[in-house]
Amino acid sequence: MTPGTLLQQITDYANRANPYPLYAELRKTPVARQDDGSYLVGGYYEISSLLHDPRISSDQRNLVARDGGGLQAEEEAGLPPSMIRTDPPEHDRLRRMAMRPFGPPHTPRRVHEMGGELHRIVSGLIDGFQGKDHVDIVDDFSYPFPVTVICRLLGVPREDESRFHVWADAMVGAADPSPSADLQERQRAGTRARTELGRYLAGLAEEHRRSPGDDLLSALATDHGPDGQMSMVELASTSVLLLIAGHETTVNLITNGMLTLLRYPEHLERLVKEPEVAVPMVEELLRYEPPVHLALPRVALADIEVKGTVIPRGSTVWLGLASANRDPRRFDDPDRFDPDRRDNQHLSFLGGIHNCFGSPLARLEAQIALTELARRLANPRLVEDPPPYRPNPLLRGPRHLAVAFDGVQG
C-alpha cells in the first residue's frame, strides 16, 4: 500500500469495521499526498497545529476539488454556508450569535438544566424494552434519544420529530465523499432534504419570533446582541447545522460507546458499580472510538510546511482525527481502552475556532445514556460482532447494533 492510496482505503467500506491499521500506516508518513492531489494528515501534533493555523481554511468556497456535495447542497438549497464551513470574520460573528442563547457566558446553565429531561427521555426509551429479549440499540435508543433532545432544545413540536429521520439520513449521505454510482443522486437527495428542512425551520422560527418560548429557536429568532440579529436564512442554516451536528455525532458516540463496553464487559460492570466513572469513561470512548473519523476537508490558503512536507496553496487537506487520537507520540498504549487514562486531550471535538460548541451536551447525553443502559439491562451481550456499519467514513458508527439481554431492571 502506498501513502497515496490511504484515503481511498480509509473511505472504502470494506475497512469500515476496523480502519485503525490504516491509521497506523498513515502515521508513518504523517502528511501524505494522495493520488487525487489532496493531503491526508494523521499525526496528533500536526493536526492540532493545523486546527489553529489561519492558513487552513474551512470555507468550502475556497476548495478547488470536489467537496462531497456539501457546499453544492447548501447553495442549491438557497442557504448560506453553515458556520463550520466559513472562516473569520463571518464564522466568528455567526458563532457568537449562536452561542449567546446556548452556553457561557450569556446562558451558562442551559445544558446543565436539561439533565432532568435527558434522564426522563432515556428512562422512557429503556422502559420500552420491557418484554423483549433483544433490541437494536441504534433504532430503538441511540437514534431516537438525541433527535428528541435536539428537537426539544430547538422547540420543534413533538408531532414533527419523526420527519427529521429522513432529512438527516439524506443530508449525511450527501456528505459521504466515497465515490459510488449513486453519488450524484445522494447529492441531489441531500440538496432536497436541506431545502425542505431549511424551509421548515425558517417557518418555525418565524412562528417563534412572533410568539417566543424558552427554546433555543425562539432565542435565536429574537436575540439582539452586539452583532445584531440573525437573518432568516442565517437562522435556518444555523438551525440545520445544530440539528444535524447535534444529532448524528451523538448517535455514533452512544452506539460506539455501547459496542465498546460490551466488548469490554469489565468496564460495563464497573460503570454499574461506580456511575461516577461515566465522565472519564466517555472521554476515553471519544478518544478510542470517536464518532467523527475525518473532519470536513479544508483548503490551504498558502504553501504550508508540515513535518517536512509542503502542502501547496489551494490543496485540499483531510484531517484524520481518529488517527490522531491513537498517536503513540501523544497517548501511551493508544490502542488500549483505558477509562483511567490521564491527560486525555483527544481531538474528537476538533480544536481552535471550530471546536464543537455542542460538546457539553453530547458529553452529558452519552454519560446518562450509557450509565442507564449499563444499570438497567440484565446481562447484555452482542448478537453480532462486528456489526454492520453506516456507509459514511467521516461519521463512523454502526448502522445497527443488536443486543440481547435477560430483562430490564427498574
N, C-alpha and C positions, 0 to 999 in steps of 0.2 A: 504494500500500500504506500502511495506517495503522499506527501503532505498536501498536494494539490487536489486530492480527491477526498479529503477528510470531511468536508462539509457535505458532499454528496453521500458519503457513508453515514454520517450522523443523521441526515434527514431521511435516509432510506428506512422505510417502515420495518424492514427485516431486522433492524438493530434497535427498535424502539424499547424492547423489554430490558435490554442491558447495553446502553451506549457507553458505559464507563471505560471499557478497554480502549475505545476510540479516543476518549478524552485523555487517557494516559499517553496514547500515541501522540496526540496533539501537543501535549506539554513538553515533548522532546524538542519541538520546534514551536516555541510559544506564540510566534507570529508567522502564520503560514499562508502564502499566496495560493489562491485556489485557481483551478483551471478556467473559471469564468472571469478572472481578474479581480475578484473580491479578496479580502484578507480576513482570516479567521484567527482570533486571539483566544488563547486558552489559559494563560497564566494569571494567578491571583493578582500579583502586584502590577502586571501590565494592564489588566482590565481595570483595576482600581484607579490607576493613573489616568487612563483614557476617560473614565466616567467623570473625572474632574477637569478634563482638558477642553478649553473652549474652542480648540481647533477641530474637535469632533462634533459634527452637527447631527442633531436628531430630527431636523426639519427635512421631511421626505421630499420637499420641493427641490432640494439640492442633489438628490440622487440622480445619477445618470444611468443606473442599472434598474432592472425591474424591482419592485418593492413588494411583491407578493400580492398586489391588488389593493393594499390598504389605502394608499393615497387616492388611487383612482376611484375607489368606492366612496371616499369622503367627498371628492369633488363632484362626482356624478350624483351623489345624494343631495347636493345643494348645501352641504355643511362645511364650515371651515375645518381645517385640521384640528384634531384634539390637542390638548396641551402637551401630551407626551410626544407629539410629532412636530413640535415647534422649538425654537431657540429663544433666548433672551433678545429683546425685552418682552416680546409677545408672550413667551412661556411664563415669565415671572409675573406679569400682570394677571394672566388667567389663573395661575396657581394661587396668588394672593387672594383673589376674589373667591375661588373655590374653597380655600382653607378657612376663611372668616367664619362661616357657619358650621364648620366641621370639627375643628380642633384648636389647639393653642395658637396664639394667646387669647383669641376672642371668644372661643367656645370650648374651653378646656375639658368639660365633663360630658360632652355628647356621647362619646364611645363608652365611657365608664357607666353612664346611666342606662345604657342599653343592656347591661348584664342580665337583669331580671327577665327581660323579654327574650333574650337569647336562650336562657335556661328553659323558659316555657315552650319555645318552639322545638328545642331539642327533645324535651320530655314528651311532647305530643307526638313527634315522629317515632320515637322508640316505643311509646305506648302502642303504636300501630303495628308493631312486630308481634304483639301478643297472639298466641295461637298458631304461630308459624315456627318452622324449624330451620328456615334459611331465608335470607333476603339478599338483594343486590344493593350493596352499600351505596353505589352511585345513584341508581334510580330512586331508591327508597329513602335515602338520607342525605348524602353529601351534595346532591344536586338541589333538592328542594329546600334544604336549610339556608344556604347563603342567598339563593334567589328570593326567598321570603324575607330575609333580613334586609337586603338592599332595596327591595320594593317598599318595605315599610319605612326604611330610612328616608327614601325619596318621597314617600307619600303616595305611592301607587295603590289604587283601590284593590282590595284582595281579590275581587272577581276578575281582575285583569292580569293577575300574576302568571297564570298559565300561558299567556300569549308570549311571554318572554323566552320560553324554551326554544321555539322555532327561530326567533330572531337571533338569539345568542349563538345557536349552532351554526347558522348560516354565516354570521359575521366572523366567527372563529375559523370556519372552513375557508373563508376568503383570505385570511391572514396566513394560511399554510403555504410556505414557499416551495414545497415539494412539487417538482414538475410531474404532471399527470395529464391523461387525456381529457379529464373534465376540469382542468384548471380555469379555463375561460368561463365555464358555466358556474363554477364555485365563486368566481369573482362577480359575475352578474347577480348571483343569488345574494352575495354579501352586500352588493350595492342596493338591491331591492330591500333587504332587511334593514339596512342602515337608514334608507329613506323612510320606510314605514315607522321604524322606531323613533327616528328624529321627529317626524310629524306628530306621532302620538305624544311624545314627551313635551314638544312645544305647545301642543294644545292643552296638555295637563298643566304645564307651567303657567299658561295664561289664566286658567281657572284658579290656580293657587295665588296668582298675583292679585286677582280680584277679591278672592276670599282666602287669605293665607291661614295656614295652620302652624303647628310646631314642627313640621317636617323639613327636610333639607331642601327640597324643591321650592317650597314657599320662601325659605330664607334666601336662596339664590335669586329668586324672582323679585324679591322686594328689597334686597340689601343695597344701600347706597354708601359705600365706603370711599376711602381716598382715591381709589381707581375708578370710581363711578359705578355704573350698573352694567351687568352683562347684557349684551344684545340678545334678542330671542334666539338667533342662530347660534351664538356662543353658548347660551344656556342649554340648548338642545344638544350641541356637540359635547359639552361637558357632562351632561346627564347620561348620554350614551356611553361615554368613557367610564363614568362611575359605575354604571350598571354592568358593563362587560368586564372591566378590570376588577371590580369589586366582587364579581361572582365567579368567573371562570377560574381564576387562580386559586380561589378558596376551595372550590370543588376539588381541584387536584391536590391541594395541601392536605385536606381531610382524608381523601382517598389514599394518597401515597402514605400518609401517616398511619392509617389503619392497616394497610398492607404491610408496612414495615414492622409494626407492633405485633402482628400475627406471625410474622416470620421470626420475631424475637420475643416469644411469649413471656420470658422472664421480665422483660420491661413492661409488658402489658399488666402482669401481676403486680409489679411494683407500683404502677400508676393507680391501681385499685387501693393498695395499702397506703400509698403516700401521694394523695392527689395534688399536693403542693409541687410535686416534681413536674407537673404539666408545663410549667413555664420554661425551664431549661430543656425539657423533652421536645417541645415544639420548636425551639431554636435549633436543636440538633436535627430534627426532621427537616427543617428548612434548609439546612446545610447538606444533609445526607441525601435526601430525595426532594429537591426543590421543585416547586410547581412550574417554574419557568426555566427552561434549559438554555435557550438562546434569546438574547434581548433583540428587540426590533433593530433592523440594520441601521447603522449610522453611515455618515459620509465624511471623509477627510477634507477639510477646507484648506489645508496646506500640506506640504510634504512633512510627514511626521516620522521620526526615527524611534522605533520601539525595539529594544533588545537587539540592536544591531541590524534590524530590517527597516528599510524606508518604505512607509506606506505613502504612495504618491497622492497628490492632491486630486480630488474627485473620485477616489476609490471607495467602494462600499466596504464597510467594516462590520464584521459579525463578532459579537462578544459572547463567549461560551461561559455563561455564569455557572452552570453545573460543573464544568471542568475546573473553574477557579475554586469552587467550594471543596474540591478534593485535591488541591495542590499541596503536595507534601512539604513544599518550602514554607507554607503558611500554617498547615494543620498537621499535628503529629498523628501518625497512623490514620490517615484521612479516610480509608475505606472501612473503618470500624465505626459502627453506630454506638455512640457514647454520650448519653444524656448528661453525664457529669463533666463533660468537656468544658474547660475554662477558656475565656477569651475567644468566644465563638462569634467572631465578626464576619459572618458569611456575607455574600453579595446577592442573596436571593431577592432582596428588595432594592437592588441596584445601589446607587450612591450618587453623590453630587447633587446637582439641581433636580435631577429626575428621580431621586429617592422616592419610593412609593409612599404617598401621604396617607393611604388607606391601610398601611401595615398594622397600626394598633388594633383596628377592627378585625383584620384577618387573623392576627395572633389570638385575640380573645375568642373568636369563633372556634378556632382549632382547639384551643385549650379546653373549652367547655364541651365541644363535640366529642373529642377523644376520651376525655375523662368519663363522661356519661356512658359512652359505648363500652368502655372497659368495665365500668362498675355494674352495668345492668345486664349485659349479655353473659349468660352462663356457658362457660366452656366454648367460646367462639373459635372457629377454625376455618382455614381457607378451603374452598371447594376446588379451586383451580389455581395453579401457580406455575408459570406466570399467568396473570390474567390477560385478556385482550386489551390492547391499548388504543387510545384515541389516535387518529391519523396525524394530528398536528405535532411536529417535532419541537416547536417553540414552547407550547404549553403542554408539557408531558404529564400524562396521568392515565390510569386505567379507564377504559370505556365502561366496563362492568367489573364489579368485584363481588363475586358470590361468596357469602359467608354463612356457614352452618352454625347452629348453637342449640343448646338443650333447654332453653327457656329464657324468659325475660323477667328480671328481678325488679322489685319496686324501688 
